[in-house]
């Protein structure tokens, strides 16, 4: 199933990026038969993440905030019933005894209240709630990025630790051969017992390192299972790299416009500004309309009464002990805090992009050096080993050369993993590591579906409310099947 929603703006740039990412994720080329690639891991993480589900629920909470704000513009109708039991006792006189009466009455009626005018304060509250929704959506996008980046790291860590295990196994095999060669040469008197002991020591250390590598691989698989939602199978290995920004300046410029944390902070500032206007309007007059209709029945007598009232209520705050002025100062201080947070987020995003870009450049340079190191170490090891068979090198020389080759190969696979993870980290720091932009084969979560159902604050018996019930029922079934 392909993604169901595509971003509208930046279509040309995003299309080129999506094509490059698809190649990097292994979506456009055949992979090893039945092997899981990075795209499979990302799909699993997106579909099974509890953290994403949690933040989607928080977004629905924000959506309901809009519904609550809209409801304040609607009539408020209540049905009330009061049952009253009254007792009255009067003292008697010289010629009459004390008297007491008991009366039971029931009053039932309907009241209606409607806000007619408040200077636009309630409508401003609706707009502020909508900005909060937009901010929460962007927060959800950032959570999605972090989930996918963690899945990338989990996948690459298994690849890294698996290759470390392979290297360690090969090292144990090679050192076992060296130990046997040293023992054979000792048997014919070419080397001393010390050479054999050295070979035994290195072999024991290699077996210890193999145990450590296997333990690290078990932990890596546990992390993968936690993030992706299922145990890893056979992995396809290192993924191809996605296309990344050409410079730090270009990456930072893109992030300043599109990073979800910056967008979220901007919407939070807008919501705070609207809240200031709303609070200021609340200092003005309000006009409301009220209607009540009721009936009162007396159970101790045949009397009854019916009444109906209609009223226009004008209200103007004058003095509330300083609370009015305090509310204005409070929301202005909250707005200033949101502005400061926006500045902090912008700087942090710029620094994160810088760090990720530099990390990628360092990883690329380290990989070039590691490849050369492996080449040179292999030539040296083959030469020393050959010279040792001719008696020109000692067992210690061979073991040292073999250890250097192992270190070089270990550094190389670490640099490969580092280059891959830093490439995807740079995408995340720019705001590009999302299921939609990666064109993952998932059903993209559409935050507008629930919002559109609740934004008009539907009544409980309405068609929209029944549709909402079906949405919740479907979400419950999906979670139960995970």
Secondary structure, 3 states (H helix, E strand, C coil): CCCCCCCCCCHHHHHHHHHHHHHHHCCCCCCCCCCECHHHHHHHHHHHCHHHHHHHHHHHHHHHHHHHHHHCCCCEEEEEEEEEEEEEEECCCCCCCCEEEEEEEEEEEEEEEEEEECCCHHHHHHHHHHHHHHHHHHHHHHHHHHHHHHHHHHHHHHHHHHHHHHHHHHHHHHHHHHHHHHHHHHHCCCCCHHHHHHHHHHHHHHHHHHHHHHHHHHHHHHHHHHHHCCCCCCECCCCCCCCCCCCHHHHHHHHHHHCHHHHHHHHHHHHHHHHHHHHHHCCCEEEEEEEEEEEEEECCCCCEEEEEEEEEEEEECCCCCCHHHHHHHHHHHHHHHHHHHHHHHHHHHHHHHHHHHHHHHHHHHHHHHHHHHHHHHHHHHHHHHHHHHCCCCCHHHHHHHHHHHHHHHHHHHHHHHHHHHHHHHHHHHHCCCCHHHHCCCCCCCCHHHHHHHHCCCCCCCCHHHHHHHHHHHHHHHHHHHC
